[in-house]
Amino acid sequence: MKKVLCISILLLFASAFGGKVHAQFKEDAFQQQYNSDPSTDKDSTDVLFTFKDYFGGLAHKHDIKIGVMAAGSAVFLGGCQIYNRDYWKLPLVYAGIGGGVAAGLIYNRQGRSDIAKWCFIGAGAAYWATMMDGVIGFDDDGRYPHPGKATLYSILVPGLGQVYNGEAWKVPLYWGIMLGGVHYYMLNKTNYTRFRNIYLEATDTEVKYTGPVSAETALYYRNVYRRYRDYSVLTIFAGYLLQVIDANVFSYMHDFEITDEITMNIAPSVTPVYAQAPALGLHLGFSF
């Protein structure tokens, strides 16, 4: 009885799902190409950056990856422009960064910190523009999207990597996370400062405190808002990091497509048993 019941359930299940089931994948999505030259093969144990590799690329002895170029040029200013053969931009790079820093130091020494601040901001903007120009000018051999470019775009401008990948709809999501973190950071910082000052005033033995908030209450809320302030910083960092990872991952998956290249048919069939046997033979046919 149990055996007949099991067979009946199996037949019912097979009949319900009988028909065609399409599994769609792109054939090239699972193909990996490896370098046939062992001398240039690299694996995960290789170092990601070496000065020999970087300066060899600047001398145009060999090609370097965009990550190597950006990492080296973050320290050795103008390296991106040298590798991209944009030599005419070097005076602009050194004048913008060096001039801003020098002017800031001079004004700061003269006690004009307000002007010095803007000089340092200008130097930082010139530095950012130098790195962005290097990424834009990097020769990607027509590969789109280029994972290195997408990643660096997101590092330099949050959300730009998603725009480069053709997924601009994600930008409001990540900017919402980061701007929300900034909003709550400022709110929690204000409240933290307020209760910290109340606590300091309430515990000052030289001043008679008559405020409505006790020292214990002020201490409690000071710690609460300090913790929330720190959480807000983590939220901002998490949103920034997620959009960088997103740009990198989805640039690699951009070519992962689905097509109607595999078809599977599932249909039940009953095979009669001619020999003497206590059970009914059952056969499920699969065709590809």
VOMARVO-624537 format. One record per residue (C-alpha): residue in one letter; chain; x, y, z. Coordinates in Angstrom, 2 decimals. Each point is the difference from the previous one (the first is absolute). Layout:
# residues N
{'a'; 'A'; {X; Y; Z}}
...
//
This chain:
# residues 288
{'m'; 'A'; {0.00; 0.00; 0.00}}
{'k'; 'A'; {2.81; 2.39; 0.90}}
{'k'; 'A'; {1.82; -0.81; -3.23}}
{'v'; 'A'; {-3.09; 0.72; -2.12}}
{'l'; 'A'; {-0.54; 3.27; 1.85}}
{'c'; 'A'; {3.57; 1.09; -0.61}}
{'i'; 'A'; {-0.28; -0.81; -3.71}}
{'s'; 'A'; {-3.26; 1.93; -0.27}}
{'i'; 'A'; {1.54; 3.07; 1.63}}
{'l'; 'A'; {3.02; -0.22; -2.30}}
{'l'; 'A'; {-2.22; -0.23; -3.08}}
{'l'; 'A'; {-2.04; 2.96; 1.15}}
{'f'; 'A'; {3.14; 2.05; 0.60}}
{'a'; 'A'; {1.46; -0.88; -3.39}}
{'s'; 'A'; {-3.25; 0.82; -1.77}}
{'a'; 'A'; {-0.28; 3.37; 1.71}}
{'f'; 'A'; {3.46; 1.01; -1.13}}
{'g'; 'A'; {-0.14; -1.66; -3.37}}
{'g'; 'A'; {0.83; 2.11; -3.01}}
{'k'; 'A'; {2.94; 2.19; -0.81}}
{'v'; 'A'; {2.41; 1.62; 2.40}}
{'h'; 'A'; {2.45; 2.49; -1.51}}
{'a'; 'A'; {3.39; 0.52; 1.59}}
{'q'; 'A'; {1.60; 3.05; -1.50}}
{'f'; 'A'; {3.68; 0.82; 0.23}}
{'k'; 'A'; {2.56; 1.58; -2.21}}
{'e'; 'A'; {2.62; -2.53; -1.02}}
{'d'; 'A'; {2.91; 2.42; 0.35}}
{'a'; 'A'; {-0.98; 0.93; 3.53}}
{'f'; 'A'; {1.66; -3.11; 1.42}}
{'q'; 'A'; {3.05; -0.01; -2.23}}
{'q'; 'A'; {3.25; 1.20; 1.50}}
{'q'; 'A'; {2.94; 0.99; -2.12}}
{'y'; 'A'; {3.47; -0.47; 1.32}}
{'n'; 'A'; {3.21; 1.47; -1.23}}
{'s'; 'A'; {1.88; -2.54; -2.05}}
{'d'; 'A'; {3.33; 1.58; 0.89}}
{'p'; 'A'; {1.13; -1.36; 3.40}}
{'s'; 'A'; {2.45; 2.86; 0.43}}
{'t'; 'A'; {-2.83; 2.53; 0.18}}
{'d'; 'A'; {-2.52; -2.10; 1.92}}
{'k'; 'A'; {-1.05; 1.43; 3.36}}
{'d'; 'A'; {-1.95; -1.54; 2.82}}
{'s'; 'A'; {-1.39; 1.20; 3.30}}
{'t'; 'A'; {3.33; -0.47; 1.77}}
{'d'; 'A'; {1.74; 2.62; -2.14}}
{'v'; 'A'; {0.55; 3.46; 1.43}}
{'l'; 'A'; {-2.48; 2.58; -1.22}}
{'f'; 'A'; {2.49; 2.86; -0.25}}
{'t'; 'A'; {3.73; 0.27; -0.50}}
{'f'; 'A'; {2.08; 3.09; -0.70}}
{'k'; 'A'; {1.79; -1.88; -2.77}}
{'d'; 'A'; {-3.29; -0.69; -1.74}}
{'y'; 'A'; {-1.24; 3.55; 0.52}}
{'f'; 'A'; {3.10; 1.85; -1.18}}
{'g'; 'A'; {0.43; -2.45; -2.85}}
{'g'; 'A'; {-3.46; 1.01; -1.15}}
{'l'; 'A'; {0.84; 3.69; 0.30}}
{'a'; 'A'; {3.03; -0.64; -2.21}}
{'h'; 'A'; {-2.40; -1.71; -2.44}}
{'k'; 'A'; {1.96; -3.24; 0.11}}
{'h'; 'A'; {-3.23; -1.94; 0.57}}
{'d'; 'A'; {-3.65; 0.55; 0.76}}
{'i'; 'A'; {-1.24; 0.25; 3.57}}
{'k'; 'A'; {-3.43; -0.44; 1.49}}
{'i'; 'A'; {-2.09; 3.02; 0.83}}
{'g'; 'A'; {0.15; -0.84; 3.70}}
{'v'; 'A'; {3.79; 0.00; -0.03}}
{'m'; 'A'; {0.02; 3.31; -1.87}}
{'a'; 'A'; {-2.43; 1.64; 2.42}}
{'a'; 'A'; {1.71; -1.35; 3.14}}
{'g'; 'A'; {3.42; 1.21; -1.09}}
{'s'; 'A'; {-1.26; 3.35; -1.25}}
{'a'; 'A'; {-1.75; 0.64; 3.30}}
{'v'; 'A'; {3.50; 0.45; 1.46}}
{'f'; 'A'; {2.09; 0.92; -3.03}}
{'l'; 'A'; {-2.04; 2.89; -1.37}}
{'g'; 'A'; {-0.37; 0.17; -3.75}}
{'g'; 'A'; {0.64; -3.70; -0.55}}
{'c'; 'A'; {-3.40; -0.46; -1.63}}
{'q'; 'A'; {0.72; 2.74; -2.50}}
{'i'; 'A'; {3.45; -1.44; -0.79}}
{'y'; 'A'; {-1.41; -3.47; -0.60}}
{'n'; 'A'; {-2.81; 1.42; -2.15}}
{'r'; 'A'; {2.61; 2.07; -1.92}}
{'d'; 'A'; {-1.73; 3.24; 0.95}}
{'y'; 'A'; {3.25; 1.75; 0.81}}
{'w'; 'A'; {-1.41; 3.48; -0.65}}
{'k'; 'A'; {-2.23; -0.39; 3.05}}
{'l'; 'A'; {2.89; -0.39; 2.44}}
{'p'; 'A'; {0.58; 3.77; 0.51}}
{'l'; 'A'; {-3.69; 0.37; 0.83}}
{'v'; 'A'; {0.18; -2.86; 2.48}}
{'y'; 'A'; {3.05; 1.28; 1.87}}
{'a'; 'A'; {-1.10; 3.64; -0.14}}
{'g'; 'A'; {-3.49; -0.79; 1.29}}
{'i'; 'A'; {1.03; -2.30; 2.84}}
{'g'; 'A'; {3.34; 1.52; 0.91}}
{'g'; 'A'; {-1.20; 3.58; -0.36}}
{'g'; 'A'; {-3.05; -0.61; 2.18}}
{'v'; 'A'; {2.02; -1.64; 2.77}}
{'a'; 'A'; {2.72; 2.67; -0.09}}
{'a'; 'A'; {-2.52; 2.85; 0.08}}
{'g'; 'A'; {-1.87; -1.66; 2.86}}
{'l'; 'A'; {3.17; -0.31; 2.06}}
{'i'; 'A'; {0.93; 3.62; -0.65}}
{'y'; 'A'; {-3.41; 1.37; 0.95}}
{'n'; 'A'; {-0.18; -2.27; 3.02}}
{'r'; 'A'; {3.36; 1.32; 1.19}}
{'q'; 'A'; {-1.33; 3.53; -0.36}}
{'g'; 'A'; {-2.96; -0.86; 2.21}}
{'r'; 'A'; {-2.54; 0.15; -2.85}}
{'s'; 'A'; {-1.44; -3.46; 0.57}}
{'d'; 'A'; {-3.21; 0.76; -1.89}}
{'i'; 'A'; {1.90; 0.53; -3.26}}
{'a'; 'A'; {2.40; -2.85; 0.77}}
{'k'; 'A'; {-2.95; -2.37; 0.35}}
{'w'; 'A'; {-1.24; 0.76; -3.49}}
{'c'; 'A'; {3.51; -0.40; -1.42}}
{'f'; 'A'; {0.23; -3.48; 1.49}}
{'i'; 'A'; {-3.47; -0.82; -1.33}}
{'g'; 'A'; {1.11; 1.13; -3.46}}
{'a'; 'A'; {3.08; -2.21; 0.21}}
{'g'; 'A'; {-2.20; -2.94; 0.96}}
{'a'; 'A'; {-2.35; 0.70; -2.92}}
{'a'; 'A'; {3.00; 0.09; -2.37}}
{'y'; 'A'; {1.21; -3.33; 1.41}}
{'w'; 'A'; {-3.45; -1.54; -0.49}}
{'a'; 'A'; {-0.18; 1.36; -3.57}}
{'t'; 'A'; {3.44; -1.48; -0.73}}
{'m'; 'A'; {-1.13; -3.47; 1.07}}
{'m'; 'A'; {-3.31; 0.28; -1.86}}
{'d'; 'A'; {1.78; 1.12; -3.17}}
{'g'; 'A'; {2.32; -2.99; 0.25}}
{'v'; 'A'; {-2.89; -2.45; 0.29}}
{'i'; 'A'; {-1.92; 1.58; -2.88}}
{'g'; 'A'; {3.06; 0.01; -2.26}}
{'f'; 'A'; {0.97; -3.62; 0.73}}
{'d'; 'A'; {-0.07; -2.15; -3.15}}
{'d'; 'A'; {-2.47; -2.82; 0.68}}
{'d'; 'A'; {0.34; -1.53; -3.49}}
{'g'; 'A'; {-3.69; 0.56; -0.66}}
{'r'; 'A'; {-1.12; -2.23; 2.85}}
{'y'; 'A'; {-3.27; 1.17; 1.49}}
{'p'; 'A'; {-0.62; 0.07; 2.80}}
{'h'; 'A'; {3.57; -0.15; 1.26}}
{'p'; 'A'; {-0.03; -1.27; 3.63}}
{'g'; 'A'; {2.99; 2.11; 1.00}}
{'k'; 'A'; {-1.54; 3.16; -1.38}}
{'a'; 'A'; {-3.36; -0.73; 1.61}}
{'t'; 'A'; {1.64; -0.55; 3.39}}
{'l'; 'A'; {2.15; 3.12; -0.13}}
{'y'; 'A'; {-2.91; 2.09; -1.23}}
{'s'; 'A'; {-1.97; -1.03; 3.09}}
{'i'; 'A'; {2.97; 0.71; 2.27}}
{'l'; 'A'; {0.45; 3.49; -1.41}}
{'v'; 'A'; {-3.71; 0.86; -0.42}}
{'p'; 'A'; {-2.53; -2.18; 1.86}}
{'g'; 'A'; {-2.57; -1.27; -2.49}}
{'l'; 'A'; {2.03; 0.78; -3.11}}
{'g'; 'A'; {0.96; -3.66; -0.34}}
{'q'; 'A'; {-3.67; -0.94; -0.16}}
{'v'; 'A'; {-0.62; 2.64; -2.68}}
{'y'; 'A'; {2.98; -1.34; -1.95}}
{'n'; 'A'; {-1.42; -3.54; 0.25}}
{'g'; 'A'; {-3.37; 1.21; -1.32}}
{'e'; 'A'; {-1.72; -0.46; 3.37}}
{'a'; 'A'; {-0.73; 3.60; 0.92}}
{'w'; 'A'; {-3.17; -1.06; 1.85}}
{'k'; 'A'; {2.23; -1.17; 2.87}}
{'v'; 'A'; {1.47; 3.46; 0.59}}
{'p'; 'A'; {-2.96; 1.36; 2.07}}
{'l'; 'A'; {0.15; -3.13; 2.15}}
{'y'; 'A'; {3.65; 0.36; 0.99}}
{'w'; 'A'; {-0.14; 3.78; 0.25}}
{'g'; 'A'; {-3.07; -0.37; 2.20}}
{'i'; 'A'; {1.93; -2.26; 2.36}}
{'m'; 'A'; {2.98; 2.35; 0.19}}
{'l'; 'A'; {-2.01; 3.22; 0.25}}
{'g'; 'A'; {-2.21; -1.59; 2.64}}
{'g'; 'A'; {3.14; -0.89; 1.93}}
{'v'; 'A'; {1.26; 3.58; -0.31}}
{'h'; 'A'; {-3.33; 1.39; 1.21}}
{'y'; 'A'; {-0.10; -2.20; 3.08}}
{'y'; 'A'; {3.68; 0.59; 0.67}}
{'m'; 'A'; {-0.57; 3.75; 0.21}}
{'l'; 'A'; {-3.15; -0.45; 2.12}}
{'n'; 'A'; {1.64; -2.41; 2.43}}
{'k'; 'A'; {3.16; 2.09; 0.18}}
{'t'; 'A'; {-2.06; 3.06; 0.96}}
{'n'; 'A'; {-1.80; -1.88; 2.75}}
{'y'; 'A'; {3.22; -1.60; 1.19}}
{'t'; 'A'; {1.68; 3.40; 0.29}}
{'r'; 'A'; {-3.01; 1.40; 1.83}}
{'f'; 'A'; {-0.15; -2.70; 2.68}}
{'r'; 'A'; {3.78; -0.10; 0.32}}
{'n'; 'A'; {0.04; 3.70; 0.81}}
{'i'; 'A'; {-2.87; -0.45; 2.48}}
{'y'; 'A'; {1.89; -2.82; 1.68}}
{'l'; 'A'; {3.20; 2.03; 0.23}}
{'e'; 'A'; {-1.89; 2.94; 1.42}}
{'a'; 'A'; {-1.92; -2.17; 2.49}}
{'t'; 'A'; {3.20; -1.63; 1.29}}
{'d'; 'A'; {2.00; 3.22; 0.23}}
{'t'; 'A'; {0.56; 0.66; 3.69}}
{'e'; 'A'; {0.86; 3.64; -0.58}}
{'v'; 'A'; {-3.34; 0.81; -1.63}}
{'k'; 'A'; {-3.39; -0.39; 1.68}}
{'y'; 'A'; {-2.11; -1.95; -2.47}}
{'t'; 'A'; {-3.75; 0.63; 0.05}}
{'g'; 'A'; {-1.05; -1.58; -3.30}}
{'p'; 'A'; {-3.03; -2.30; -0.38}}
{'v'; 'A'; {2.11; -2.99; -1.15}}
{'s'; 'A'; {1.98; -1.88; 2.63}}
{'a'; 'A'; {3.59; -1.09; -0.48}}
{'e'; 'A'; {-0.99; -3.68; -0.11}}
{'t'; 'A'; {-2.62; 0.64; -2.68}}
{'a'; 'A'; {2.40; 2.14; -2.01}}
{'l'; 'A'; {2.65; -2.72; 0.22}}
{'y'; 'A'; {-2.46; -2.65; -1.20}}
{'y'; 'A'; {-1.14; 1.99; -3.03}}
{'r'; 'A'; {3.54; 1.10; -0.78}}
{'n'; 'A'; {1.04; -3.65; -0.33}}
{'v'; 'A'; {-3.14; -0.88; -1.98}}
{'y'; 'A'; {0.46; 2.73; -2.58}}
{'r'; 'A'; {3.72; -0.68; -0.26}}
{'r'; 'A'; {-0.78; -3.61; -0.85}}
{'y'; 'A'; {-2.62; 1.05; -2.55}}
{'r'; 'A'; {2.48; 2.47; -1.49}}
{'d'; 'A'; {2.51; -2.82; -0.47}}
{'y'; 'A'; {-2.68; -2.19; -1.58}}
{'s'; 'A'; {-0.72; 2.81; -2.47}}
{'v'; 'A'; {3.65; 0.07; -1.03}}
{'l'; 'A'; {-0.12; -3.76; -0.57}}
{'t'; 'A'; {-3.13; 0.44; -2.13}}
{'i'; 'A'; {1.72; 2.56; -2.21}}
{'f'; 'A'; {3.04; -2.24; -0.40}}
{'a'; 'A'; {-2.16; -3.07; -0.68}}
{'g'; 'A'; {-1.95; 1.80; -2.73}}
{'y'; 'A'; {3.22; 1.21; -1.61}}
{'l'; 'A'; {1.62; -3.44; 0.15}}
{'l'; 'A'; {-3.09; -1.77; -1.34}}
{'q'; 'A'; {-0.20; 2.20; -3.09}}
{'v'; 'A'; {3.70; -0.63; -0.73}}
{'i'; 'A'; {-0.51; -3.77; 0.30}}
{'d'; 'A'; {-3.20; 0.21; -2.06}}
{'a'; 'A'; {1.77; 1.84; -2.83}}
{'n'; 'A'; {2.80; -2.56; -0.07}}
{'v'; 'A'; {-2.18; -3.12; 0.17}}
{'f'; 'A'; {-2.62; 1.06; -2.52}}
{'s'; 'A'; {2.60; 1.20; -2.48}}
{'y'; 'A'; {1.25; -3.60; -0.08}}
{'m'; 'A'; {-3.56; -1.34; -0.29}}
{'h'; 'A'; {-1.01; 2.44; -2.73}}
{'d'; 'A'; {0.50; -2.62; -2.73}}
{'f'; 'A'; {-1.91; -2.70; 1.86}}
{'e'; 'A'; {-3.02; -0.49; -2.24}}
{'i'; 'A'; {-2.77; -2.59; -0.28}}
{'t'; 'A'; {-1.07; -1.59; -3.25}}
{'d'; 'A'; {-2.31; -2.83; -1.11}}
{'e'; 'A'; {2.82; -2.41; -0.71}}
{'i'; 'A'; {-0.92; -2.87; 2.32}}
{'t'; 'A'; {-3.42; -1.65; 0.05}}
{'m'; 'A'; {-0.99; -2.84; 2.32}}
{'n'; 'A'; {-3.19; -2.01; -0.42}}
{'i'; 'A'; {-1.43; -1.92; 2.95}}
{'a'; 'A'; {-2.87; -2.42; -0.64}}
{'p'; 'A'; {-1.21; -3.07; 1.91}}
{'s'; 'A'; {-0.28; -3.40; -1.68}}
{'v'; 'A'; {-1.08; -3.41; 1.27}}
{'t'; 'A'; {1.93; -3.05; -1.15}}
{'p'; 'A'; {-1.98; -3.24; 0.26}}
{'v'; 'A'; {1.67; -2.86; 1.81}}
{'y'; 'A'; {-0.40; -3.30; -1.87}}
{'a'; 'A'; {1.89; -2.11; 2.43}}
{'q'; 'A'; {-1.63; -1.09; 3.19}}
{'a'; 'A'; {0.77; 2.71; 2.53}}
{'p'; 'A'; {-1.86; 1.34; 2.99}}
{'a'; 'A'; {0.49; 3.67; -0.95}}
{'l'; 'A'; {-0.94; 2.26; -2.88}}
{'g'; 'A'; {2.93; 1.27; -2.04}}
{'l'; 'A'; {0.26; 3.80; -0.26}}
{'h'; 'A'; {2.23; 1.94; -2.35}}
{'l'; 'A'; {0.41; 3.76; -0.21}}
{'g'; 'A'; {1.33; 1.19; -3.34}}
{'f'; 'A'; {2.36; 2.95; -0.30}}
{'s'; 'A'; {1.03; 1.44; -3.33}}
{'f'; 'A'; {2.47; 2.80; -0.72}}
//
